């Protein structure tokens, strides 16, 4: 399947925010496809993704806000897990 430049750029932006695996899962695309796009962006910057493809339907304002909030929620949940692990680590080291 072909994707247009705008879709690829939005997918890359999302992957920058929430990570490549999470973005690929959320968008329903292959992880390796998204990593190829990241590599192309790194190598070719503005010249990357000059192609015609199928355009993803535009998101309305509420859908965009929901996606942003979901991304922030996932990020906060990950941060909480990291803090819980750190707390557990420090608690065990204090008991020694």
PDB file of N, CA, C and O in Angstrom, chain B, residues numbered from 101:
ATOM      1  N   UNK B 101       0.842  -1.181   0.000  1.00  0.00           N
ATOM      2  CA  UNK B 101       0.000   0.000   0.000  1.00  0.00           C
ATOM      3  C   UNK B 101       0.884   1.240   0.000  1.00  0.00           C
ATOM      4  O   UNK B 101       1.923   1.268   0.659  1.00  0.00           O
ATOM      5  N   UNK B 102       0.480   2.241  -0.721  1.00  0.00           N
ATOM      6  CA  UNK B 102       1.220   3.502  -0.779  1.00  0.00           C
ATOM      7  C   UNK B 102       0.552   4.531   0.118  1.00  0.00           C
ATOM      8  O   UNK B 102      -0.673   4.584   0.236  1.00  0.00           O
ATOM      9  N   UNK B 103       1.374   5.333   0.736  1.00  0.00           N
ATOM     10  CA  UNK B 103       0.894   6.400   1.605  1.00  0.00           C
ATOM     11  C   UNK B 103       1.440   7.719   1.075  1.00  0.00           C
ATOM     12  O   UNK B 103       2.554   7.777   0.553  1.00  0.00           O
ATOM     13  N   UNK B 104       0.649   8.772   1.213  1.00  0.00           N
ATOM     14  CA  UNK B 104       1.107  10.060   0.715  1.00  0.00           C
ATOM     15  C   UNK B 104       2.086  10.701   1.710  1.00  0.00           C
ATOM     16  O   UNK B 104       2.241  10.250   2.845  1.00  0.00           O
ATOM     17  N   UNK B 105       2.721  11.745   1.247  1.00  0.00           N
ATOM     18  CA  UNK B 105       3.749  12.420   2.034  1.00  0.00           C
ATOM     19  C   UNK B 105       3.200  12.933   3.364  1.00  0.00           C
ATOM     20  O   UNK B 105       3.860  12.800   4.395  1.00  0.00           O
ATOM     21  N   UNK B 106       2.007  13.513   3.353  1.00  0.00           N
ATOM     22  CA  UNK B 106       1.429  14.069   4.578  1.00  0.00           C
ATOM     23  C   UNK B 106       1.206  12.984   5.625  1.00  0.00           C
ATOM     24  O   UNK B 106       1.485  13.189   6.806  1.00  0.00           O
ATOM     25  N   UNK B 107       0.700  11.823   5.189  1.00  0.00           N
ATOM     26  CA  UNK B 107       0.486  10.720   6.123  1.00  0.00           C
ATOM     27  C   UNK B 107       1.814  10.276   6.734  1.00  0.00           C
ATOM     28  O   UNK B 107       1.901  10.040   7.939  1.00  0.00           O
ATOM     29  N   UNK B 108       2.834  10.164   5.907  1.00  0.00           N
ATOM     30  CA  UNK B 108       4.144   9.734   6.390  1.00  0.00           C
ATOM     31  C   UNK B 108       4.706  10.730   7.405  1.00  0.00           C
ATOM     32  O   UNK B 108       5.254  10.337   8.435  1.00  0.00           O
ATOM     33  N   UNK B 109       4.564  12.010   7.106  1.00  0.00           N
ATOM     34  CA  UNK B 109       5.073  13.031   8.021  1.00  0.00           C
ATOM     35  C   UNK B 109       4.329  13.004   9.354  1.00  0.00           C
ATOM     36  O   UNK B 109       4.940  13.146  10.413  1.00  0.00           O
ATOM     37  N   UNK B 110       3.012  12.821   9.301  1.00  0.00           N
ATOM     38  CA  UNK B 110       2.228  12.732  10.529  1.00  0.00           C
ATOM     39  C   UNK B 110       2.607  11.474  11.314  1.00  0.00           C
ATOM     40  O   UNK B 110       2.696  11.510  12.542  1.00  0.00           O
ATOM     41  N   UNK B 111       2.830  10.365  10.607  1.00  0.00           N
ATOM     42  CA  UNK B 111       3.241   9.123  11.265  1.00  0.00           C
ATOM     43  C   UNK B 111       4.600   9.308  11.942  1.00  0.00           C
ATOM     44  O   UNK B 111       4.814   8.822  13.052  1.00  0.00           O
ATOM     45  N   UNK B 112       5.505  10.000  11.281  1.00  0.00           N
ATOM     46  CA  UNK B 112       6.822  10.259  11.865  1.00  0.00           C
ATOM     47  C   UNK B 112       6.717  11.152  13.093  1.00  0.00           C
ATOM     48  O   UNK B 112       7.408  10.937  14.089  1.00  0.00           O
ATOM     49  N   UNK B 113       5.867  12.136  13.019  1.00  0.00           N
ATOM     50  CA  UNK B 113       5.670  13.025  14.166  1.00  0.00           C
ATOM     51  C   UNK B 113       5.134  12.223  15.349  1.00  0.00           C
ATOM     52  O   UNK B 113       5.603  12.375  16.477  1.00  0.00           O
ATOM     53  N   UNK B 114       4.152  11.373  15.081  1.00  0.00           N
ATOM     54  CA  UNK B 114       3.597  10.540  16.144  1.00  0.00           C
ATOM     55  C   UNK B 114       4.662   9.604  16.708  1.00  0.00           C
ATOM     56  O   UNK B 114       4.734   9.409  17.921  1.00  0.00           O
ATOM     57  N   UNK B 115       5.485   9.027  15.842  1.00  0.00           N
ATOM     58  CA  UNK B 115       6.536   8.117  16.314  1.00  0.00           C
ATOM     59  C   UNK B 115       7.572   8.858  17.152  1.00  0.00           C
ATOM     60  O   UNK B 115       8.159   8.278  18.066  1.00  0.00           O
ATOM     61  N   UNK B 116       7.800  10.122  16.852  1.00  0.00           N
ATOM     62  CA  UNK B 116       8.714  10.921  17.664  1.00  0.00           C
ATOM     63  C   UNK B 116       8.136  11.143  19.058  1.00  0.00           C
ATOM     64  O   UNK B 116       8.870  11.205  20.045  1.00  0.00           O
ATOM     65  N   UNK B 117       6.805  11.262  19.127  1.00  0.00           N
ATOM     66  CA  UNK B 117       6.140  11.544  20.392  1.00  0.00           C
ATOM     67  C   UNK B 117       5.955  10.304  21.261  1.00  0.00           C
ATOM     68  O   UNK B 117       6.196  10.348  22.467  1.00  0.00           O
ATOM     69  N   UNK B 118       5.529   9.196  20.651  1.00  0.00           N
ATOM     70  CA  UNK B 118       5.170   8.026  21.457  1.00  0.00           C
ATOM     71  C   UNK B 118       6.033   6.807  21.198  1.00  0.00           C
ATOM     72  O   UNK B 118       5.862   5.777  21.851  1.00  0.00           O
ATOM     73  N   UNK B 119       6.947   6.908  20.264  1.00  0.00           N
ATOM     74  CA  UNK B 119       7.807   5.776  19.944  1.00  0.00           C
ATOM     75  C   UNK B 119       7.359   5.067  18.674  1.00  0.00           C
ATOM     76  O   UNK B 119       6.190   5.115  18.292  1.00  0.00           O
ATOM     77  N   UNK B 120       8.309   4.414  18.037  1.00  0.00           N
ATOM     78  CA  UNK B 120       8.058   3.802  16.731  1.00  0.00           C
ATOM     79  C   UNK B 120       7.081   2.642  16.817  1.00  0.00           C
ATOM     80  O   UNK B 120       6.144   2.565  16.022  1.00  0.00           O
ATOM     81  N   UNK B 121       7.284   1.740  17.766  1.00  0.00           N
ATOM     82  CA  UNK B 121       6.388   0.583  17.873  1.00  0.00           C
ATOM     83  C   UNK B 121       4.965   1.006  18.185  1.00  0.00           C
ATOM     84  O   UNK B 121       4.021   0.521  17.561  1.00  0.00           O
ATOM     85  N   UNK B 122       4.804   1.901  19.141  1.00  0.00           N
ATOM     86  CA  UNK B 122       3.470   2.343  19.525  1.00  0.00           C
ATOM     87  C   UNK B 122       2.777   3.066  18.371  1.00  0.00           C
ATOM     88  O   UNK B 122       1.585   2.865  18.139  1.00  0.00           O
ATOM     89  N   UNK B 123       3.510   3.893  17.659  1.00  0.00           N
ATOM     90  CA  UNK B 123       2.928   4.619  16.525  1.00  0.00           C
ATOM     91  C   UNK B 123       2.519   3.660  15.418  1.00  0.00           C
ATOM     92  O   UNK B 123       1.445   3.810  14.834  1.00  0.00           O
ATOM     93  N   UNK B 124       3.360   2.678  15.123  1.00  0.00           N
ATOM     94  CA  UNK B 124       3.034   1.699  14.089  1.00  0.00           C
ATOM     95  C   UNK B 124       1.770   0.925  14.463  1.00  0.00           C
ATOM     96  O   UNK B 124       0.898   0.705  13.623  1.00  0.00           O
ATOM     97  N   UNK B 125       1.681   0.517  15.719  1.00  0.00           N
ATOM     98  CA  UNK B 125       0.487  -0.196  16.177  1.00  0.00           C
ATOM     99  C   UNK B 125      -0.754   0.675  16.091  1.00  0.00           C
ATOM    100  O   UNK B 125      -1.806   0.221  15.640  1.00  0.00           O
ATOM    101  N   UNK B 126      -0.637   1.916  16.519  1.00  0.00           N
ATOM    102  CA  UNK B 126      -1.785   2.819  16.513  1.00  0.00           C
ATOM    103  C   UNK B 126      -2.265   3.117  15.095  1.00  0.00           C
ATOM    104  O   UNK B 126      -3.466   3.234  14.851  1.00  0.00           O
ATOM    105  N   UNK B 127      -1.325   3.239  14.167  1.00  0.00           N
ATOM    106  CA  UNK B 127      -1.681   3.579  12.791  1.00  0.00           C
ATOM    107  C   UNK B 127      -2.005   2.357  11.938  1.00  0.00           C
ATOM    108  O   UNK B 127      -2.513   2.488  10.825  1.00  0.00           O
ATOM    109  N   UNK B 128      -1.710   1.170  12.463  1.00  0.00           N
ATOM    110  CA  UNK B 128      -1.989  -0.045  11.716  1.00  0.00           C
ATOM    111  C   UNK B 128      -1.040  -0.274  10.551  1.00  0.00           C
ATOM    112  O   UNK B 128      -1.418  -0.840   9.526  1.00  0.00           O
ATOM    113  N   UNK B 129       0.200   0.175  10.725  1.00  0.00           N
ATOM    114  CA  UNK B 129       1.206  -0.040   9.690  1.00  0.00           C
ATOM    115  C   UNK B 129       2.341  -0.867  10.275  1.00  0.00           C
ATOM    116  O   UNK B 129       2.454  -1.006  11.492  1.00  0.00           O
ATOM    117  N   UNK B 130       3.164  -1.405   9.419  1.00  0.00           N
ATOM    118  CA  UNK B 130       4.281  -2.226   9.851  1.00  0.00           C
ATOM    119  C   UNK B 130       5.325  -1.378  10.574  1.00  0.00           C
ATOM    120  O   UNK B 130       5.614  -0.245  10.188  1.00  0.00           O
ATOM    121  N   UNK B 131       5.876  -1.956  11.625  1.00  0.00           N
ATOM    122  CA  UNK B 131       6.960  -1.312  12.356  1.00  0.00           C
ATOM    123  C   UNK B 131       8.121  -1.021  11.416  1.00  0.00           C
ATOM    124  O   UNK B 131       8.725   0.049  11.476  1.00  0.00           O
ATOM    125  N   UNK B 132       8.428  -1.978  10.547  1.00  0.00           N
ATOM    126  CA  UNK B 132       9.561  -1.826   9.635  1.00  0.00           C
ATOM    127  C   UNK B 132       9.304  -0.758   8.581  1.00  0.00           C
ATOM    128  O   UNK B 132      10.237  -0.085   8.143  1.00  0.00           O
ATOM    129  N   UNK B 133       8.067  -0.597   8.176  1.00  0.00           N
ATOM    130  CA  UNK B 133       7.727   0.482   7.252  1.00  0.00           C
ATOM    131  C   UNK B 133       8.024   1.825   7.901  1.00  0.00           C
ATOM    132  O   UNK B 133       8.623   2.707   7.286  1.00  0.00           O
ATOM    133  N   UNK B 134       7.603   1.967   9.139  1.00  0.00           N
ATOM    134  CA  UNK B 134       7.822   3.225   9.851  1.00  0.00           C
ATOM    135  C   UNK B 134       9.310   3.469  10.097  1.00  0.00           C
ATOM    136  O   UNK B 134       9.768   4.608  10.006  1.00  0.00           O
ATOM    137  N   UNK B 135      10.063   2.430  10.404  1.00  0.00           N
ATOM    138  CA  UNK B 135      11.510   2.634  10.586  1.00  0.00           C
ATOM    139  C   UNK B 135      12.184   3.005   9.270  1.00  0.00           C
ATOM    140  O   UNK B 135      13.141   3.779   9.263  1.00  0.00           O
ATOM    141  N   UNK B 136      11.694   2.458   8.151  1.00  0.00           N
ATOM    142  CA  UNK B 136      12.222   2.868   6.836  1.00  0.00           C
ATOM    143  C   UNK B 136      11.946   4.343   6.588  1.00  0.00           C
ATOM    144  O   UNK B 136      12.807   5.059   6.076  1.00  0.00           O
ATOM    145  N   UNK B 137      10.751   4.802   6.946  1.00  0.00           N
ATOM    146  CA  UNK B 137      10.415   6.218   6.762  1.00  0.00           C
ATOM    147  C   UNK B 137      11.311   7.090   7.635  1.00  0.00           C
ATOM    148  O   UNK B 137      11.749   8.155   7.202  1.00  0.00           O
ATOM    149  N   UNK B 138      11.584   6.651   8.848  1.00  0.00           N
ATOM    150  CA  UNK B 138      12.463   7.417   9.734  1.00  0.00           C
ATOM    151  C   UNK B 138      13.870   7.506   9.138  1.00  0.00           C
ATOM    152  O   UNK B 138      14.510   8.556   9.186  1.00  0.00           O
ATOM    153  N   UNK B 139      14.333   6.402   8.584  1.00  0.00           N
ATOM    154  CA  UNK B 139      15.649   6.386   7.951  1.00  0.00           C
ATOM    155  C   UNK B 139      15.685   7.321   6.738  1.00  0.00           C
ATOM    156  O   UNK B 139      16.649   8.063   6.551  1.00  0.00           O
ATOM    157  N   UNK B 140      14.632   7.283   5.918  1.00  0.00           N
ATOM    158  CA  UNK B 140      14.562   8.157   4.741  1.00  0.00           C
ATOM    159  C   UNK B 140      14.557   9.627   5.159  1.00  0.00           C
ATOM    160  O   UNK B 140      15.204  10.461   4.525  1.00  0.00           O
ATOM    161  N   UNK B 141      13.824   9.937   6.227  1.00  0.00           N
ATOM    162  CA  UNK B 141      13.782  11.326   6.709  1.00  0.00           C
ATOM    163  C   UNK B 141      15.166  11.759   7.171  1.00  0.00           C
ATOM    164  O   UNK B 141      15.589  12.885   6.908  1.00  0.00           O
ATOM    165  N   UNK B 142      15.866  10.873   7.852  1.00  0.00           N
ATOM    166  CA  UNK B 142      17.198  11.213   8.351  1.00  0.00           C
ATOM    167  C   UNK B 142      18.174  11.436   7.204  1.00  0.00           C
ATOM    168  O   UNK B 142      18.998  12.349   7.253  1.00  0.00           O
ATOM    169  N   UNK B 143      18.081  10.604   6.173  1.00  0.00           N
ATOM    170  CA  UNK B 143      19.015  10.687   5.057  1.00  0.00           C
ATOM    171  C   UNK B 143      18.693  11.816   4.072  1.00  0.00           C
ATOM    172  O   UNK B 143      19.599  12.446   3.526  1.00  0.00           O
ATOM    173  N   UNK B 144      17.404  12.066   3.849  1.00  0.00           N
ATOM    174  CA  UNK B 144      17.018  12.984   2.783  1.00  0.00           C
ATOM    175  C   UNK B 144      16.256  14.223   3.247  1.00  0.00           C
ATOM    176  O   UNK B 144      15.937  15.081   2.424  1.00  0.00           O
ATOM    177  N   UNK B 145      15.968  14.338   4.488  1.00  0.00           N
ATOM    178  CA  UNK B 145      15.223  15.450   5.093  1.00  0.00           C
ATOM    179  C   UNK B 145      14.065  15.923   4.217  1.00  0.00           C
ATOM    180  O   UNK B 145      13.101  15.179   4.038  1.00  0.00           O
ATOM    181  N   UNK B 146      14.127  17.112   3.676  1.00  0.00           N
ATOM    182  CA  UNK B 146      13.010  17.692   2.923  1.00  0.00           C
ATOM    183  C   UNK B 146      12.709  16.976   1.609  1.00  0.00           C
ATOM    184  O   UNK B 146      11.596  17.070   1.090  1.00  0.00           O
ATOM    185  N   UNK B 147      13.685  16.271   1.076  1.00  0.00           N
ATOM    186  CA  UNK B 147      13.502  15.605  -0.212  1.00  0.00           C
ATOM    187  C   UNK B 147      12.843  14.230  -0.063  1.00  0.00           C
ATOM    188  O   UNK B 147      12.496  13.604  -1.064  1.00  0.00           O
ATOM    189  N   UNK B 148      12.671  13.759   1.155  1.00  0.00           N
ATOM    190  CA  UNK B 148      12.080  12.434   1.388  1.00  0.00           C
ATOM    191  C   UNK B 148      10.597  12.458   1.067  1.00  0.00           C
ATOM    192  O   UNK B 148       9.939  13.491   1.191  1.00  0.00           O
ATOM    193  N   UNK B 149      10.083  11.322   0.658  1.00  0.00           N
ATOM    194  CA  UNK B 149       8.652  11.083   0.470  1.00  0.00           C
ATOM    195  C   UNK B 149       8.039  11.872  -0.675  1.00  0.00           C
ATOM    196  O   UNK B 149       6.894  12.312  -0.570  1.00  0.00           O
ATOM    197  N   UNK B 150       8.757  12.057  -1.741  1.00  0.00           N
ATOM    198  CA  UNK B 150       8.187  12.683  -2.920  1.00  0.00           C
ATOM    199  C   UNK B 150       7.517  11.575  -3.718  1.00  0.00           C
ATOM    200  O   UNK B 150       8.146  10.911  -4.541  1.00  0.00           O
ATOM    201  N   UNK B 151       6.235  11.392  -3.457  1.00  0.00           N
ATOM    202  CA  UNK B 151       5.486  10.348  -4.149  1.00  0.00           C
ATOM    203  C   UNK B 151       4.005  10.644  -4.050  1.00  0.00           C
ATOM    204  O   UNK B 151       3.567  11.478  -3.258  1.00  0.00           O
ATOM    205  N   UNK B 152       3.259   9.953  -4.857  1.00  0.00           N
ATOM    206  CA  UNK B 152       1.816  10.053  -4.723  1.00  0.00           C
ATOM    207  C   UNK B 152       1.344   8.741  -4.153  1.00  0.00           C
ATOM    208  O   UNK B 152       1.869   7.681  -4.495  1.00  0.00           O
ATOM    209  N   UNK B 153       0.387   8.804  -3.311  1.00  0.00           N
ATOM    210  CA  UNK B 153      -0.137   7.603  -2.692  1.00  0.00           C
ATOM    211  C   UNK B 153      -1.536   7.854  -2.194  1.00  0.00           C
ATOM    212  O   UNK B 153      -2.157   8.868  -2.512  1.00  0.00           O
ATOM    213  N   UNK B 154      -2.016   6.929  -1.419  1.00  0.00           N
ATOM    214  CA  UNK B 154      -3.348   7.071  -0.861  1.00  0.00           C
ATOM    215  C   UNK B 154      -3.274   7.997   0.336  1.00  0.00           C
ATOM    216  O   UNK B 154      -2.408   7.856   1.199  1.00  0.00           O
ATOM    217  N   UNK B 155      -4.171   8.918   0.373  1.00  0.00           N
ATOM    218  CA  UNK B 155      -4.171   9.882   1.456  1.00  0.00           C
ATOM    219  C   UNK B 155      -5.063   9.391   2.579  1.00  0.00           C
ATOM    220  O   UNK B 155      -6.188   8.947   2.349  1.00  0.00           O
ATOM    221  N   UNK B 156      -4.549   9.475   3.796  1.00  0.00           N
ATOM    222  CA  UNK B 156      -5.352   9.121   4.955  1.00  0.00           C
ATOM    223  C   UNK B 156      -6.437  10.173   5.128  1.00  0.00           C
ATOM    224  O   UNK B 156      -6.207  11.353   4.862  1.00  0.00           O
ATOM    225  N   UNK B 157      -7.608   9.759   5.567  1.00  0.00           N
ATOM    226  CA  UNK B 157      -8.661  10.740   5.771  1.00  0.00           C
ATOM    227  C   UNK B 157      -8.258  11.737   6.850  1.00  0.00           C
ATOM    228  O   UNK B 157      -7.654  11.349   7.850  1.00  0.00           O
ATOM    229  N   UNK B 158      -8.578  13.001   6.667  1.00  0.00           N
ATOM    230  CA  UNK B 158      -8.191  14.006   7.659  1.00  0.00           C
ATOM    231  C   UNK B 158      -8.949  13.783   8.970  1.00  0.00           C
ATOM    232  O   UNK B 158     -10.104  13.358   8.980  1.00  0.00           O
ATOM    233  N   UNK B 159      -8.272  14.078  10.055  1.00  0.00           N
ATOM    234  CA  UNK B 159      -8.886  13.950  11.369  1.00  0.00           C
ATOM    235  C   UNK B 159      -9.607  15.235  11.718  1.00  0.00           C
ATOM    236  O   UNK B 159      -9.115  16.331  11.453  1.00  0.00           O
ATOM    237  N   UNK B 160     -10.786  15.086  12.319  1.00  0.00           N
ATOM    238  CA  UNK B 160     -11.441  16.298  12.788  1.00  0.00           C
ATOM    239  C   UNK B 160     -10.783  16.699  14.119  1.00  0.00           C
ATOM    240  O   UNK B 160      -9.961  15.957  14.656  1.00  0.00           O
ATOM    241  N   UNK B 161     -11.139  17.841  14.628  1.00  0.00           N
ATOM    242  CA  UNK B 161     -10.476  18.396  15.807  1.00  0.00           C
ATOM    243  C   UNK B 161     -10.592  17.465  17.014  1.00  0.00           C
ATOM    244  O   UNK B 161      -9.620  17.281  17.747  1.00  0.00           O
ATOM    245  N   UNK B 162     -11.761  16.884  17.225  1.00  0.00           N
ATOM    246  CA  UNK B 162     -11.948  16.007  18.382  1.00  0.00           C
ATOM    247  C   UNK B 162     -11.096  14.745  18.261  1.00  0.00           C
ATOM    248  O   UNK B 162     -10.502  14.305  19.246  1.00  0.00           O
ATOM    249  N   UNK B 163     -11.030  14.163  17.074  1.00  0.00           N
ATOM    250  CA  UNK B 163     -10.217  12.965  16.878  1.00  0.00           C
ATOM    251  C   UNK B 163      -8.740  13.275  17.108  1.00  0.00           C
ATOM    252  O   UNK B 163      -8.016  12.475  17.701  1.00  0.00           O
ATOM    253  N   UNK B 164      -8.302  14.431  16.639  1.00  0.00           N
ATOM    254  CA  UNK B 164      -6.920  14.838  16.839  1.00  0.00           C
ATOM    255  C   UNK B 164      -6.626  15.023  18.328  1.00  0.00           C
ATOM    256  O   UNK B 164      -5.579  14.593  18.812  1.00  0.00           O
ATOM    257  N   UNK B 165      -7.538  15.656  19.047  1.00  0.00           N
ATOM    258  CA  UNK B 165      -7.355  15.853  20.485  1.00  0.00           C
ATOM    259  C   UNK B 165      -7.330  14.517  21.218  1.00  0.00           C
ATOM    260  O   UNK B 165      -6.541  14.327  22.143  1.00  0.00           O
ATOM    261  N   UNK B 166      -8.188  13.598  20.808  1.00  0.00           N
ATOM    262  CA  UNK B 166      -8.223  12.280  21.432  1.00  0.00           C
ATOM    263  C   UNK B 166      -6.893  11.575  21.222  1.00  0.00           C
ATOM    264  O   UNK B 166      -6.345  10.987  22.155  1.00  0.00           O
ATOM    265  N   UNK B 167      -6.372  11.630  19.999  1.00  0.00           N
ATOM    266  CA  UNK B 167      -5.078  10.994  19.729  1.00  0.00           C
ATOM    267  C   UNK B 167      -3.965  11.614  20.569  1.00  0.00           C
ATOM    268  O   UNK B 167      -3.113  10.901  21.100  1.00  0.00           O
ATOM    269  N   UNK B 168      -3.972  12.927  20.689  1.00  0.00           N
ATOM    270  CA  UNK B 168      -2.952  13.590  21.496  1.00  0.00           C
ATOM    271  C   UNK B 168      -3.062  13.183  22.960  1.00  0.00           C
ATOM    272  O   UNK B 168      -2.054  12.915  23.614  1.00  0.00           O
ATOM    273  N   UNK B 169      -4.294  13.139  23.473  1.00  0.00           N
ATOM    274  CA  UNK B 169      -4.493  12.757  24.865  1.00  0.00           C
ATOM    275  C   UNK B 169      -4.117  11.301  25.107  1.00  0.00           C
ATOM    276  O   UNK B 169      -3.542  10.971  26.144  1.00  0.00           O
ATOM    277  N   UNK B 170      -4.437  10.436  24.162  1.00  0.00           N
ATOM    278  CA  UNK B 170      -4.056   9.032  24.293  1.00  0.00           C
ATOM    279  C   UNK B 170      -2.541   8.873  24.298  1.00  0.00           C
ATOM    280  O   UNK B 170      -1.998   8.062  25.049  1.00  0.00           O
ATOM    281  N   UNK B 171      -1.865   9.646  23.462  1.00  0.00           N
ATOM    282  CA  UNK B 171      -0.402   9.594  23.428  1.00  0.00           C
ATOM    283  C   UNK B 171       0.180  10.078  24.753  1.00  0.00           C
ATOM    284  O   UNK B 171       1.123   9.484  25.276  1.00  0.00           O
ATOM    285  N   UNK B 172      -0.382  11.156  25.294  1.00  0.00           N
ATOM    286  CA  UNK B 172       0.093  11.675  26.578  1.00  0.00           C
ATOM    287  C   UNK B 172      -0.172  10.677  27.698  1.00  0.00           C
ATOM    288  O   UNK B 172       0.652  10.513  28.598  1.00  0.00           O
ATOM    289  N   UNK B 173      -1.332  10.005  27.642  1.00  0.00           N
ATOM    290  CA  UNK B 173      -1.667   9.002  28.649  1.00  0.00           C
ATOM    291  C   UNK B 173      -0.664   7.852  28.609  1.00  0.00           C
ATOM    292  O   UNK B 173      -0.172   7.418  29.651  1.00  0.00           O
ATOM    293  N   UNK B 174      -0.360   7.358  27.409  1.00  0.00           N
ATOM    294  CA  UNK B 174       0.613   6.276  27.286  1.00  0.00           C
ATOM    295  C   UNK B 174       1.976   6.697  27.829  1.00  0.00           C
ATOM    296  O   UNK B 174       2.655   5.922  28.503  1.00  0.00           O
ATOM    297  N   UNK B 175       2.363   7.923  27.529  1.00  0.00           N
ATOM    298  CA  UNK B 175       3.646   8.434  28.008  1.00  0.00           C
ATOM    299  C   UNK B 175       3.654   8.505  29.535  1.00  0.00           C
ATOM    300  O   UNK B 175       4.635   8.115  30.169  1.00  0.00           O
ATOM    301  N   UNK B 176       2.573   8.997  30.123  1.00  0.00           N
ATOM    302  CA  UNK B 176       2.485   9.089  31.583  1.00  0.00           C
ATOM    303  C   UNK B 176       2.467   7.711  32.228  1.00  0.00           C
ATOM    304  O   UNK B 176       3.075   7.513  33.279  1.00  0.00           O
ATOM    305  N   UNK B 177       1.779   6.760  31.613  1.00  0.00           N
ATOM    306  CA  UNK B 177       1.760   5.396  32.154  1.00  0.00           C
ATOM    307  C   UNK B 177       3.160   4.792  32.135  1.00  0.00           C
ATOM    308  O   UNK B 177       3.558   4.115  33.083  1.00  0.00           O
ATOM    309  N   UNK B 178       3.902   5.032  31.066  1.00  0.00           N
ATOM    310  CA  UNK B 178       5.272   4.536  30.985  1.00  0.00           C
ATOM    311  C   UNK B 178       6.146   5.188  32.059  1.00  0.00           C
ATOM    312  O   UNK B 178       6.946   4.515  32.710  1.00  0.00           O
ATOM    313  N   UNK B 179       5.990   6.481  32.236  1.00  0.00           N
ATOM    314  CA  UNK B 179       6.759   7.178  33.271  1.00  0.00           C
ATOM    315  C   UNK B 179       6.434   6.631  34.649  1.00  0.00           C
ATOM    316  O   UNK B 179       7.331   6.459  35.474  1.00  0.00           O
ATOM    317  N   UNK B 180       5.152   6.355  34.911  1.00  0.00           N
ATOM    318  CA  UNK B 180       4.749   5.796  36.203  1.00  0.00           C
ATOM    319  C   UNK B 180       5.373   4.423  36.427  1.00  0.00           C
ATOM    320  O   UNK B 180       5.811   4.117  37.536  1.00  0.00           O
ATOM    321  N   UNK B 181       5.417   3.597  35.389  1.00  0.00           N
ATOM    322  CA  UNK B 181       6.036   2.276  35.515  1.00  0.00           C
ATOM    323  C   UNK B 181       7.526   2.404  35.850  1.00  0.00           C
ATOM    324  O   UNK B 181       8.057   1.663  36.676  1.00  0.00           O
ATOM    325  N   UNK B 182       8.172   3.344  35.202  1.00  0.00           N
ATOM    326  CA  UNK B 182       9.602   3.566  35.473  1.00  0.00           C
ATOM    327  C   UNK B 182       9.798   4.016  36.917  1.00  0.00           C
ATOM    328  O   UNK B 182      10.717   3.553  37.592  1.00  0.00           O
ATOM    329  N   UNK B 183       8.940   4.917  37.393  1.00  0.00           N
ATOM    330  CA  UNK B 183       9.051   5.390  38.771  1.00  0.00           C
ATOM    331  C   UNK B 183       8.776   4.270  39.766  1.00  0.00           C
ATOM    332  O   UNK B 183       9.438   4.188  40.800  1.00  0.00           O
ATOM    333  N   UNK B 184       7.807   3.406  39.466  1.00  0.00           N
ATOM    334  CA  UNK B 184       7.511   2.273  40.348  1.00  0.00           C
ATOM    335  C   UNK B 184       8.712   1.333  40.432  1.00  0.00           C
ATOM    336  O   UNK B 184       9.063   0.867  41.516  1.00  0.00           O
ATOM    337  N   UNK B 185       9.334   1.060  39.303  1.00  0.00           N
ATOM    338  CA  UNK B 185      10.512   0.192  39.301  1.00  0.00           C
ATOM    339  C   UNK B 185      11.655   0.825  40.085  1.00  0.00           C
ATOM    340  O   UNK B 185      12.357   0.140  40.829  1.00  0.00           O
ATOM    341  N   UNK B 186      11.840   2.122  39.920  1.00  0.00           N
ATOM    342  CA  UNK B 186      12.901   2.811  40.653  1.00  0.00           C
ATOM    343  C   UNK B 186      12.624   2.791  42.147  1.00  0.00           C
ATOM    344  O   UNK B 186      13.544   2.591  42.940  1.00  0.00           O
ATOM    345  N   UNK B 187      11.379   2.994  42.545  1.00  0.00           N
ATOM    346  CA  UNK B 187      11.014   2.963  43.954  1.00  0.00           C
ATOM    347  C   UNK B 187      11.277   1.582  44.538  1.00  0.00           C
ATOM    348  O   UNK B 187      11.803   1.460  45.645  1.00  0.00           O
ATOM    349  N   UNK B 188      10.913   0.547  43.796  1.00  0.00           N
ATOM    350  CA  UNK B 188      11.183  -0.815  44.244  1.00  0.00           C
ATOM    351  C   UNK B 188      12.666  -1.075  44.393  1.00  0.00           C
ATOM    352  O   UNK B 188      13.093  -1.727  45.347  1.00  0.00           O
ATOM    353  N   UNK B 189      13.442  -0.580  43.474  1.00  0.00           N
ATOM    354  CA  UNK B 189      14.899  -0.746  43.533  1.00  0.00           C
ATOM    355  C   UNK B 189      15.465  -0.079  44.776  1.00  0.00           C
ATOM    356  O   UNK B 189      16.273  -0.676  45.488  1.00  0.00           O
ATOM    357  N   UNK B 190      15.047   1.158  45.044  1.00  0.00           N
ATOM    358  CA  UNK B 190      15.586   1.881  46.186  1.00  0.00           C
ATOM    359  C   UNK B 190      15.095   1.294  47.502  1.00  0.00           C
ATOM    360  O   UNK B 190      15.824   1.313  48.493  1.00  0.00           O
ATOM    361  N   UNK B 191      13.877   0.775  47.529  1.00  0.00           N
ATOM    362  CA  UNK B 191      13.377   0.151  48.756  1.00  0.00           C
ATOM    363  C   UNK B 191      14.177  -1.100  49.098  1.00  0.00           C
ATOM    364  O   UNK B 191      14.484  -1.334  50.267  1.00  0.00           O
ATOM    365  N   UNK B 192      14.516  -1.900  48.103  1.00  0.00           N
ATOM    366  CA  UNK B 192      15.299  -3.115  48.384  1.00  0.00           C
ATOM    367  C   UNK B 192      16.726  -2.779  48.802  1.00  0.00           C
ATOM    368  O   UNK B 192      17.314  -3.477  49.628  1.00  0.00           O
ATOM    369  N   UNK B 193      17.281  -1.716  48.237  1.00  0.00           N
ATOM    370  CA  UNK B 193      18.652  -1.354  48.613  1.00  0.00           C
ATOM    371  C   UNK B 193      18.715  -0.755  50.016  1.00  0.00           C
ATOM    372  O   UNK B 193      19.756  -0.844  50.667  1.00  0.00           O
ATOM    373  N   UNK B 194      17.636  -0.150  50.496  1.00  0.00           N
ATOM    374  CA  UNK B 194      17.600   0.393  51.863  1.00  0.00           C
ATOM    375  C   UNK B 194      17.513  -0.723  52.921  1.00  0.00           C
ATOM    376  O   UNK B 194      18.017  -0.580  54.036  1.00  0.00           O
ATOM    377  N   UNK B 195      16.867  -1.827  52.546  1.00  0.00           N
ATOM    378  CA  UNK B 195      16.677  -2.919  53.508  1.00  0.00           C
ATOM    379  C   UNK B 195      17.967  -3.665  53.801  1.00  0.00           C
ATOM    380  O   UNK B 195      18.057  -4.363  54.811  1.00  0.00           O
ATOM    381  N   UNK B 196      18.948  -3.535  52.955  1.00  0.00           N
ATOM    382  CA  UNK B 196      20.214  -4.261  53.135  1.00  0.00           C
ATOM    383  C   UNK B 196      21.068  -3.684  54.206  1.00  0.00           C
ATOM    384  O   UNK B 196      22.159  -4.192  54.466  1.00  0.00           O
TER     385      UNK B 196
END
